[in-house]
Amino acid sequence: MTTVTHDMDGTVGIVTLAKPPHNLIDDVMIEDLMAAYRQVVAAGCRAILLRSSMRHFCAGAELKSFGTTTHIQNDEQRFKEFLQVMEDVPVPTVAAVHGGVLGGGLELALTCDMIIAADTAFLGQVEVTVGLLPLLGGTQRLAQRAGSARAKEIAMLGRRHTPEAFERWGIINLVVPEAELPVASLTWARQLAAGPTAIIKGIKMQANLEARGGINAADARQIEINNMIWQAADRQRGFDAFFATGPASAVFKGD
């Protein structure tokens, strides 16, 4: 059974969680998700939209699979590979979430650069209610976005939260009516895909370096990143268009 599907919308790679009934996570789904990311990148995508075709975005882990068919929670190499593929993918990523976004489902969304939520969604790190902690890096990624005090509250109490609260705390980027989620999220992904891909990659590197190692870690690689984007053809296109026709007039090609 395919638990994740992928498709291309122009230069947007669309990766869809499709494991009935609630996209519960196990090692097979993790492998399918990483494979889908790799395939849309290989196909030339310039942005990725992560979404769900089920009633919920993802209701968490398949608990009964722990210790039998699921081992990522104890496998350091696999965990690092998961983060490298999902979080360090060299194009911007947008998660479109609806329904339950709980436990590991929230952690999947937190690997994305931006999160757009339906107003009917409910979100939370609920692992503590079954005697677990967030196993895929959720606590620390909540702390990156909302601060350690808020991350402790969310993970220790295990409550479900409204998307409006998560937007207010800086964990997600935008809340939209549920009916508008598909169009709104695809619009963001298309805008990102139409941008200067190499320059956006540099911005992503800067932000991730700061989030993981502080401003000194980002500053230490600033000139390296500057030099990388200076070689991009889109950087030259941006300059040429600015002087010829004014700001925001460039047509970027992704190289």
Phi, psi and omega per residue, in radians:
M1 nan 2.305 3.073
T2 -1.426 2.114 -3.117
T3 -1.643 -0.252 -3.127
V4 -2.451 2.330 3.058
T5 -1.982 2.844 3.093
H6 -2.536 2.671 -3.103
D7 -2.704 2.983 3.091
M8 -2.090 2.335 2.972
D9 -2.014 1.603 -3.002
G10 1.088 -2.054 3.122
T11 -1.812 0.271 3.022
V12 -1.714 2.156 3.008
G13 -1.489 2.124 -3.135
I14 -1.818 2.034 -3.134
V15 -1.953 2.159 -2.988
T16 -2.126 2.152 3.020
L17 -1.258 2.218 -2.979
A18 -2.515 0.839 -3.127
K19 -1.931 1.850 3.134
P20 -1.123 2.621 -0.086
P21 -1.604 -0.380 -2.969
H22 -2.287 0.392 3.125
N23 0.991 0.750 3.120
L24 -1.212 2.362 -2.965
I25 -1.488 2.325 2.909
D26 -2.457 -3.118 -3.089
D27 -1.080 -0.614 3.124
V28 -1.091 -0.784 3.136
M29 -1.123 -0.701 3.096
I30 -1.048 -0.790 3.134
E31 -1.107 -0.736 3.122
D32 -1.123 -0.659 -3.141
L33 -1.157 -0.799 3.111
M34 -1.106 -0.698 3.124
A35 -1.101 -0.693 3.131
A36 -1.127 -0.751 3.086
Y37 -1.036 -0.821 -3.126
R38 -1.077 -0.660 -3.089
Q39 -1.239 -0.703 3.131
V40 -1.255 -0.559 3.047
V41 -1.145 -0.763 3.107
A42 -1.089 -0.501 3.124
A43 -1.388 -0.048 3.067
G44 1.658 0.364 3.140
C45 -1.129 2.662 3.092
R46 -2.025 0.020 2.994
A47 -2.849 2.745 3.116
I48 -2.187 2.348 3.003
L49 -1.911 2.082 3.087
L50 -1.765 2.183 -3.068
R51 -2.553 -3.086 3.134
S52 -2.310 2.518 3.040
S53 -1.764 0.022 -3.137
M54 -1.641 3.119 3.134
R55 -1.078 -0.612 3.127
H56 -2.032 2.695 3.003
F57 -1.076 -0.994 3.045
C58 -2.965 2.183 -3.055
A59 -1.623 0.202 3.050
G60 2.036 -2.734 -3.048
A61 -1.542 2.685 2.978
E62 -1.419 1.559 -2.956
L63 -1.025 -0.637 -3.081
K64 -1.208 -0.197 -3.136
S65 -1.558 -0.185 -3.131
F66 -1.085 2.285 3.119
G67 1.456 -0.139 3.098
T68 -2.018 -1.241 3.117
T69 -1.891 0.005 3.118
T70 -2.205 2.153 -3.080
H71 -2.344 0.016 -3.050
I72 -1.021 -0.518 -3.104
Q73 -1.160 -0.263 3.133
N74 -2.141 0.115 -3.033
D75 -1.976 1.754 -3.045
E76 -1.081 -0.739 -3.116
Q77 -1.109 -0.763 -3.129
R78 -1.180 -0.686 3.112
F79 -1.079 -0.788 3.121
K80 -1.107 -0.672 3.102
E81 -1.110 -0.748 3.115
F82 -0.993 -0.848 -3.131
L83 -1.167 -0.685 -3.132
Q84 -1.087 -0.763 -3.125
V85 -1.235 -0.782 -3.008
M86 -1.420 -0.733 -2.987
E87 -1.679 -0.551 -3.101
D88 -1.781 0.223 3.029
V89 -0.927 2.383 -2.949
P90 -1.378 0.318 3.064
V91 -2.275 2.760 3.134
P92 -1.209 2.583 -3.097
T93 -2.219 2.468 3.119
V94 -2.203 2.239 3.023
A95 -1.729 2.291 3.025
A96 -1.891 1.958 -3.002
V97 -2.048 2.518 3.108
H98 -2.595 2.922 3.133
G99 1.043 -2.473 3.117
G100 -1.356 2.250 3.066
V101 -2.234 1.388 -2.869
L102 -2.166 2.547 3.059
G103 0.956 -2.150 3.126
G104 -1.057 -0.433 3.080
G105 -1.136 -0.737 3.062
L106 -1.129 -0.652 3.135
E107 -1.131 -0.653 3.050
L108 -1.053 -0.816 3.139
A109 -1.074 -0.648 -3.093
L110 -1.222 -0.264 3.024
T111 -1.316 -0.247 -3.108
C112 -1.481 2.706 -3.127
D113 -1.205 -0.588 -3.093
M114 -2.456 2.583 3.136
I115 -2.258 2.221 3.027
I116 -2.012 2.279 -3.055
A117 -2.092 2.514 2.953
A118 -1.217 2.585 -3.112
D119 -1.176 -0.231 3.113
T120 -1.650 -0.014 -3.109
A121 -1.212 2.735 2.970
F122 -2.339 2.339 -2.924
L123 -2.261 2.618 3.070
G124 3.050 2.704 2.936
Q125 -1.657 1.713 -2.960
V126 -1.819 0.155 -3.030
E127 -1.022 -0.587 -3.086
V128 -1.036 -0.445 -3.108
T129 -1.241 -0.290 3.064
V130 -2.022 0.322 3.070
G131 1.395 0.488 3.099
L132 -2.185 2.947 2.912
L133 -2.020 2.913 3.112
P134 -1.014 2.104 -2.965
L135 -1.625 -0.240 -3.068
L136 -2.021 0.561 3.033
G137 1.526 0.268 -3.046
G138 -1.166 -0.707 -3.087
T139 -1.051 -0.869 -3.078
Q140 -1.204 -0.515 3.116
R141 -1.357 -0.539 2.964
L142 -1.126 -0.710 3.119
A143 -1.106 -0.660 3.088
Q144 -1.029 -0.720 -3.011
R145 -1.550 -0.598 -2.977
A146 -2.175 -0.027 -3.109
G147 1.626 2.731 -3.030
S148 -1.180 -0.642 -3.127
A149 -1.093 -0.769 3.134
R150 -1.207 -0.674 3.115
A151 -1.071 -0.741 3.100
K152 -1.092 -0.751 3.112
E153 -1.005 -0.864 -3.060
I154 -1.127 -0.788 -3.060
A155 -1.397 -0.597 -3.092
M156 -1.361 -0.648 -3.118
L157 -1.480 -0.470 3.071
G158 1.174 0.473 -3.114
R159 -1.444 2.816 2.983
R160 -1.600 2.444 -3.045
H161 -2.168 2.723 3.061
T162 -1.359 2.692 3.067
P163 -1.126 -0.522 3.112
E164 -1.102 -0.673 3.094
A165 -1.141 -0.767 -3.138
F166 -1.148 -0.599 3.074
E167 -1.171 -0.744 3.136
R168 -1.095 -0.596 -3.119
W169 -1.486 -0.053 3.100
G170 1.467 0.258 -3.127
I171 -1.477 -0.660 3.050
I172 -2.075 2.858 -3.006
N173 -1.625 -0.581 -2.973
L174 -2.749 2.485 3.001
V175 -2.019 2.316 -3.141
V176 -2.341 2.757 3.022
P177 -0.967 2.499 -3.049
E178 -0.924 -0.700 -3.109
A179 -1.137 -0.399 -3.111
E180 -1.634 -0.107 -3.052
L181 -1.030 -0.820 -3.120
P182 -1.030 -0.779 -3.103
V183 -1.246 -0.770 -3.102
A184 -1.089 -0.794 -3.099
S185 -1.204 -0.686 3.115
L186 -1.191 -0.607 3.085
T187 -1.071 -0.789 3.097
W188 -1.067 -0.801 -3.110
A189 -1.109 -0.700 3.121
R190 -1.148 -0.688 3.106
Q191 -1.113 -0.748 3.096
L192 -1.107 -0.713 -3.126
A193 -1.172 -0.448 3.125
A194 -1.468 -0.092 -3.105
G195 -1.439 -3.127 3.115
P196 -1.350 1.710 -2.914
T197 -1.007 -0.758 -3.119
A198 -1.156 -0.625 3.135
I199 -1.246 -0.719 3.083
I200 -1.099 -0.656 3.054
K201 -1.032 -0.733 3.107
G202 -1.104 -0.728 3.091
I203 -1.070 -0.757 3.126
K204 -1.080 -0.749 3.107
M205 -1.058 -0.783 3.141
Q206 -1.040 -0.854 -3.088
A207 -1.133 -0.735 -3.140
N208 -1.190 -0.658 3.089
L209 -1.087 -0.767 3.141
E210 -1.159 -0.720 -3.112
A211 -1.107 -0.598 -3.064
R212 -1.598 -0.598 -3.027
G213 -2.221 0.078 -3.125
G214 1.505 3.076 -3.043
I215 -1.126 -0.552 3.129
N216 -1.110 -0.656 3.123
A217 -1.142 -0.686 3.105
A218 -1.227 -0.738 3.134
D219 -1.089 -0.591 -3.095
A220 -1.113 -0.403 -3.128
R221 -1.995 0.185 -3.083
Q222 -1.039 -0.836 -3.088
I223 -1.177 -0.672 3.068
E224 -1.007 -0.778 3.139
I225 -1.207 -0.693 3.056
N226 -0.970 -0.833 -3.113
N227 -1.125 -0.630 3.122
M228 -1.090 -0.845 -3.069
I229 -1.314 -0.420 3.131
W230 -1.121 -0.429 -3.138
Q231 -1.495 -0.127 -3.065
A232 -1.283 2.388 3.090
A233 -1.110 -0.582 3.121
D234 -1.150 -0.517 3.065
R235 -1.096 -0.757 3.107
Q236 -1.168 -0.679 3.100
R237 -1.072 -0.710 3.120
G238 -1.085 -0.786 3.100
F239 -1.087 -0.848 -3.079
D240 -1.055 -0.766 -3.132
A241 -1.171 -0.667 3.135
F242 -1.020 -0.813 -3.092
F243 -1.344 -0.441 -3.109
A244 -1.535 -0.772 -3.001
T245 -2.297 0.016 3.045
G246 1.805 3.085 -3.089
P247 -1.089 2.626 3.046
A248 1.013 0.541 -3.139
S249 -1.942 -0.008 -3.084
A250 -1.290 2.560 2.971
V251 -1.901 1.933 -3.056
F252 -1.586 2.586 -3.081
K253 -2.007 -0.040 3.023
G254 1.601 0.158 -3.138
D255 -2.136 nan nan
